[in-house]
Amino acid sequence: MNDHPVLRFHGAAGTVTGSCFRLEVGKRQILVDCGLFQGSKTEKELNYRDFPFDPSAIDAVILTHAHIDHSGLLPKLSRMGYQGPIYATRGTIDLCSVMLPDSAHIQESEVEFLNRRNLRRGRDPVTPIYDARDAAIAVTLLRPVELEAWQQATDGVRFRFWNAGHLLGSTSVEMEVETPEKTLRILFSGDIGPSHKLLQHDPEAPSGWDYVICEGTYGDTDREEANDTTRREALRAEVADAYHPNGALLIPSFAVERTQELLADLVFLMRSEKIPTCPVIIDSPLATRASEIFLRHARELDNGHLLADALHARNVRFTETVEQSKALDLMRGFHIVIAASGMCEAGRIRHRLKNWLWRDEATVLLVGFQATGTLGRILEEGASIVRIQGDEINVRARIRRLDIYSGHADGPELAAWLRTRQPIRAGLFLVHGEEDGIAGLRKRASSFLAEEKINVPHLDGAFELRPEHAVDISEKLPQPRIDLERVGHRDWHNDYQSLVLDLQQELAKAADDKARGVILRKLRRALAE
């Protein structure tokens, strides 16, 4: 038995999704988060594979917050044998009680649609990662823990939560781990919120650690200094530019918190007569249920009264049924639709995009991080044609980006958060970021922390946590589940779709059938080489 704890990185390593860290202390094992992989198809395929550990051998799960990239594989974990406690704040539990069943519903619906296509194409059917029953069972395992209250996770390991300022109920996790040499103090940052969040208080945590595991989503980004006034002015300008008498402003948004923040600011601007009052439609049953939870927790939130006012505004509508959602395509006059998902990968936003992307009177406003390989990232990078539900769609709508609503701290804020956690005696791990974000935060951290103490783990990598420093033991382990070169990058599926769309464009531009034949013959020769 190894006397030193081992920390394994089964997600959010080289990528921003699939957060899952496994701490081994002797024979005891603890998971911090168990999130769904998003992004490229190569990464999403990890959701269907076996866990790289035995779920029934896990002693406890500690959940930092409810976002699906941190909680989304909990139903699969319980289905595969885990029956222990999942510790979380009450806000996180309330949100997971609607988010996990919603995730199961989306998977079941998309698999049903895909299997109809597979049947026509003669392909084998697929099954969802988990179903509604699995999600319901996982919810029963959630156990509430108050902020800053110590909780025993398992023998020799206790923890407590600190507000992370990212989302209702979001936390950083302070952990004390008893070893033969000393008690190690470890801090998992979770997702750290920015200083200008409308509904969240600033993040908090103690100082003085042996190890810190810190997210780096926007580690390379310096945002303009933001406050309520600058944030609303930025939104006002985007709405003004998007206005068209027969148009629509589509906002792909995470259903939980981002939607509520946007709604509060939009109604505030309308009542202040800074933008015209128009219909604002929340096209997401999950967002509707999440908004009800936010109302119940309004007293815990900054500016909770503004959200309550917005939710009751006469021009704000919520769609519940599929028929109500489809009816949006028949709306006339300028209107704003906020729909999930925030990366345009699933949910009703894909139907709205299919209906509006080809129209030049539409605007799509991206308000959150777009992972590599997602439709949101492809739009953000300027694609002229995209593929949605098997159809190629010309992109004529304006694609805009407004980063000021991000739920993540930027590079300077992350660096300031890390500085305040000092001393960090043995090691810092940078996770939950793509290559540029991690490199940016590493450079910032190296200005006040010795370079040899900064570690950048890869997917399925592992480190021994010794009292004086971390030791990378990844070379002794089996190969990672996917090629590390593909983590956090576009994969062959993205390249293939791009090639198909490019080929269609070239064929359409060709002068005649003879020119099209030349293009196809060149392609065939290239394939034969």
Long-range contacts (C-beta under 8 A, 24 or more apart in sequence): 1-26, 1-27, 2-26, 2-464, 3-179, 3-180, 3-181, 4-179, 4-464, 4-465, 4-466, 4-471, 5-177, 5-179, 5-184, 5-464, 5-465, 6-462, 6-463, 6-464, 6-465, 6-473, 7-211, 7-213, 7-429, 7-462, 7-463, 7-465, 7-470, 8-52, 8-53, 8-460, 8-461, 8-462, 9-429, 9-431, 9-457, 9-458, 9-459, 9-460, 9-461, 9-462, 10-51, 10-52, 10-53, 10-459, 10-460, 11-35, 11-37, 11-46, 11-459, 12-69, 12-215, 12-431, 12-432, 13-431, 13-457, 13-458, 13-459, 13-460, 13-461, 13-487, 14-434, 14-435, 14-438, 14-458, 14-459, 14-484, 14-487, 14-488, 15-39, 15-43, 15-371, 15-372, 15-434, 15-459, 15-487, 15-488, 16-69, 16-217, 16-369, 16-371, 16-432, 16-433, 16-434, 16-437, 16-488, 17-43, 17-69, 17-371, 18-43, 18-46, 18-47, 18-69, 18-73, 19-64, 19-69, 19-70, 19-431, 19-432, 20-73, 21-188, 21-213, 21-431, 22-53, 22-58, 23-157, 23-175, 23-177, 23-186, 25-154, 25-156, 25-157, 25-177, 25-178, 25-179, 26-156, 28-59, 28-154, 28-155, 28-156, 28-157, 29-53, 29-57, 29-58, 29-59, 30-58, 30-59, 30-60, 30-61, 30-62, 30-153, 30-154, 30-157, 31-58, 31-60, 31-61, 31-62, 31-77, 32-61, 32-62, 32-63, 32-64, 32-173, 32-188, 33-61, 33-62, 33-63, 33-64, 33-70, 33-71, 34-61, 34-63, 34-70, 34-71, 34-72, 34-73, 34-74, 34-77, 35-67, 35-68, 35-69, 35-70, 35-71, 35-72, 35-73, 36-68, 36-69, 36-71, 36-72, 36-73, 36-103, 36-129, 37-69, 38-68, 38-69, 38-343, 38-345, 38-371, 38-374, 39-371, 39-372, 39-373, 39-374, 39-488, 40-372, 40-373, 40-486, 40-489, 40-490, 40-491, 40-493, 40-494, 41-373, 41-491, 41-493, 41-494, 42-373, 42-482, 42-483, 42-486, 42-491, 42-492, 42-493, 43-373, 43-482, 43-486, 43-487, 43-491, 45-482, 46-481, 46-482, 47-73, 47-76, 47-129, 48-129, 49-481, 50-80, 51-76, 51-77, 51-80, 52-460, 52-478, 52-481, 54-81, 55-80, 55-81, 55-82, 56-80, 56-81, 56-82, 56-83, 58-82, 58-84, 59-84, 59-153, 59-154, 60-84, 60-85, 60-87, 60-153, 60-154, 60-157, 61-85, 61-86, 61-87, 61-141, 62-86, 62-87, 62-88, 62-153, 62-159, 62-173, 62-188, 63-87, 63-88, 63-92, 63-96, 63-142, 64-92, 64-164, 64-170, 64-171, 64-172, 64-173, 64-188, 64-190, 64-191, 65-92, 65-164, 65-166, 65-167, 65-169, 65-170, 65-171, 65-190, 65-191, 66-91, 66-92, 66-95, 66-96, 66-99, 66-167, 66-168, 66-169, 66-170, 66-256, 67-167, 67-191, 67-254, 67-256, 68-99, 68-103, 70-190, 70-191, 71-96, 71-99, 71-100, 72-100, 72-103, 73-129, 74-100, 74-138, 74-141, 75-100, 75-103, 75-104, 75-129, 75-130, 75-134, 75-135, 75-137, 75-138, 76-129, 76-130, 76-134, 77-138, 78-134, 78-137, 78-138, 78-141, 79-130, 79-134, 79-137, 82-141, 83-141, 84-141, 85-141, 85-143, 86-138, 86-141, 86-142, 86-143, 87-143, 87-145, 87-151, 87-153, 87-159, 88-142, 88-143, 88-144, 88-145, 88-169, 89-144, 89-145, 89-146, 89-147, 89-161, 89-169, 89-170, 89-171, 90-144, 90-146, 90-169, 91-168, 91-169, 91-170, 91-293, 91-297, 91-300, 92-142, 92-168, 92-169, 92-170, 92-171, 93-139, 93-142, 93-144, 93-169, 94-168, 94-169, 94-293, 94-296, 94-297, 95-167, 95-168, 95-169, 95-256, 95-290, 95-293, 96-139, 96-142, 97-139, 97-142, 98-286, 98-289, 98-290, 98-293, 99-255, 99-256, 99-286, 99-290, 100-135, 100-138, 100-139, 101-132, 101-135, 101-136, 101-139, 102-255, 102-285, 102-286, 102-289, 103-135, 104-128, 104-130, 104-131, 104-132, 104-134, 104-135, 105-132, 106-346, 106-347, 107-131, 108-132, 110-346, 113-389, 117-390, 147-171, 162-203, 162-204, 162-205, 162-206, 163-200, 163-201, 163-203, 163-204, 164-189, 164-190, 164-191, 164-192, 164-193, 164-203, 165-192, 165-193, 165-194, 165-197, 165-200, 165-201, 165-202, 165-203, 165-204, 166-190, 166-191, 166-192, 166-193, 166-197, 166-200, 166-203, 166-407, 166-408, 167-191, 167-193, 167-200, 167-256, 167-257, 167-407, 168-199, 168-200, 168-256, 168-257, 168-293, 168-294, 168-297, 168-300, 168-301, 170-200, 172-203, 172-205, 174-205, 174-206, 177-465, 179-467, 181-467, 182-467, 184-210, 184-211, 184-426, 184-465, 184-467, 185-209, 185-210, 185-211, 186-210, 186-211, 186-212, 186-213, 186-465, 187-211, 187-212, 187-213, 187-421, 188-213, 189-213, 189-214, 189-215, 189-417, 190-215, 191-215, 191-217, 191-407, 191-408, 191-432, 192-408, 192-409, 192-413, 192-414, 192-417, 193-407, 193-408, 193-409, 194-223, 194-226, 194-406, 194-407, 194-408, 194-409, 194-410, 194-413, 195-226, 195-409, 195-413, 196-226, 196-227, 196-228, 196-230, 196-231, 196-404, 197-261, 197-302, 197-407, 198-228, 198-231, 198-261, 198-264, 198-265, 198-302, 198-303, 198-306, 199-257, 199-260, 199-261, 199-264, 199-294, 199-301, 199-302, 199-303, 199-304, 199-307, 200-257, 200-301, 200-302, 201-302, 203-409, 203-417, 205-417, 205-420, 205-421, 206-421, 207-420, 207-421, 207-422, 207-423, 208-421, 208-422, 208-423, 209-421, 209-423, 209-424, 209-425, 210-424, 210-425, 210-426, 210-427, 210-465, 210-467, 211-424, 211-426, 211-427, 211-428, 211-429, 211-465, 211-470, 212-418, 212-421, 212-424, 212-427, 212-428, 212-429, 213-428, 213-429, 213-431, 214-414, 214-417, 214-418, 214-428, 214-429, 214-430, 214-431, 214-441, 215-408, 215-414, 215-431, 215-432, 215-433, 216-414, 216-430, 216-431, 216-432, 216-433, 216-437, 216-438, 216-440, 216-441, 216-442, 217-369, 217-408, 217-432, 217-433, 217-437, 218-369, 218-406, 218-408, 218-409, 218-410, 218-411, 218-414, 218-433, 218-437, 219-411, 219-414, 219-430, 219-433, 219-437, 219-438, 219-439, 219-440, 219-441, 219-442, 219-444, 220-411, 220-436, 220-437, 220-439, 220-440, 220-441, 221-403, 221-410, 221-411, 221-437, 221-440, 222-410, 222-411, 222-412, 223-403, 223-404, 223-406, 223-410, 224-404, 226-404, 230-404, 231-265, 231-404, 231-405, 232-265, 232-268, 232-269, 232-274, 234-402, 234-404, 235-262, 235-265, 235-266, 235-269, 235-402, 235-404, 235-405, 236-269, 236-274, 236-275, 238-363, 238-365, 238-400, 238-402, 239-266, 239-269, 239-275, 239-336, 240-275, 241-363, 241-398, 241-400, 242-363, 242-365, 242-398, 242-400, 243-276, 243-334, 244-334, 244-361, 244-362, 245-333, 245-334, 246-332, 246-333, 246-334, 246-361, 247-334, 247-359, 247-361, 247-362, 247-363, 248-331, 248-334, 248-335, 248-336, 248-337, 248-352, 248-356, 248-361, 248-362, 248-363, 249-334, 249-335, 249-336, 249-337, 249-362, 249-363, 249-365, 250-337, 250-339, 250-349, 250-352, 250-353, 250-356, 250-362, 250-363, 250-364, 250-365, 250-397, 251-336, 251-337, 251-338, 251-339, 251-364, 251-365, 251-367, 252-339, 252-340, 252-341, 252-342, 252-343, 252-344, 252-349, 252-353, 252-364, 252-366, 252-367, 252-368, 252-376, 253-287, 253-338, 253-339, 253-340, 253-342, 253-367, 253-368, 254-340, 254-341, 254-342, 254-368, 254-407, 255-284, 255-286, 255-287, 255-290, 255-340, 255-341, 256-286, 256-287, 256-290, 257-290, 257-294, 257-407, 258-342, 258-367, 258-368, 258-405, 258-407, 259-284, 259-287, 259-290, 259-291, 259-338, 259-340, 260-287, 260-290, 260-291, 260-294, 260-307, 260-310, 261-405, 262-338, 262-367, 262-405, 263-291, 263-307, 263-310, 263-311, 263-316, 263-338, 264-303, 264-306, 264-307, 264-309, 264-310, 266-310, 266-336, 267-306, 267-309, 267-310, 267-313, 267-315, 267-316, 268-306, 268-310, 270-313, 270-315, 271-313, 276-334, 277-315, 278-315, 278-333, 278-334, 278-335, 278-336, 279-315, 279-317, 279-331, 279-333, 279-335, 279-336, 280-313, 280-315, 280-316, 280-317, 280-335, 280-336, 280-338, 281-316, 281-317, 281-318, 281-319, 281-328, 281-335, 281-336, 281-337, 281-338, 282-316, 282-317, 282-318, 282-319, 282-338, 282-339, 283-319, 283-325, 283-328, 283-337, 283-338, 283-339, 283-348, 283-349, 283-352, 284-319, 284-338, 284-339, 284-340, 284-347, 284-348, 285-319, 285-320, 286-340, 287-318, 287-338, 287-340, 288-318, 288-320, 291-318, 319-348, 325-351, 326-351, 328-352, 329-355, 342-367, 342-368, 342-376, 343-368, 343-369, 343-370, 343-371, 343-374, 343-375, 343-376, 343-377, 344-370, 344-374, 344-375, 344-376, 344-379, 345-374, 345-375, 345-376, 350-375, 350-388, 350-389, 353-388, 353-393, 354-388, 354-389, 354-391, 354-393, 356-397, 357-386, 357-388, 357-393, 357-394, 357-395, 357-396, 357-397, 358-393, 358-394, 358-395, 358-396, 358-397, 359-396, 359-397, 360-396, 360-397, 360-398, 362-396, 362-397, 362-398, 363-397, 363-398, 363-399, 363-400, 364-397, 364-398, 364-399, 364-400, 365-400, 365-401, 365-402, 366-399, 366-400, 366-401, 366-402, 367-401, 367-402, 367-403, 367-405, 367-406, 368-405, 368-406, 368-407, 369-406, 369-408, 371-434, 372-434, 372-488, 372-489, 372-490, 373-489, 373-490, 373-491, 373-493, 373-494, 378-494, 383-501, 384-505, 385-501, 385-504, 385-505, 386-501, 387-497, 387-500, 387-501, 392-501, 392-504, 411-440, 411-441, 411-444, 412-444, 414-441, 414-444, 415-441, 415-444, 415-445, 415-447, 418-445, 418-448, 418-449, 419-448, 422-448, 422-449, 424-449, 424-453, 425-468, 426-453, 426-465, 426-466, 426-467, 426-468, 426-469, 426-470, 427-453, 427-454, 427-455, 427-463, 427-465, 427-469, 427-470, 428-453, 428-454, 428-455, 429-455, 429-456, 429-457, 429-463, 429-470, 430-454, 430-455, 430-456, 431-457, 434-488, 435-488, 458-484, 458-487, 459-484, 459-487
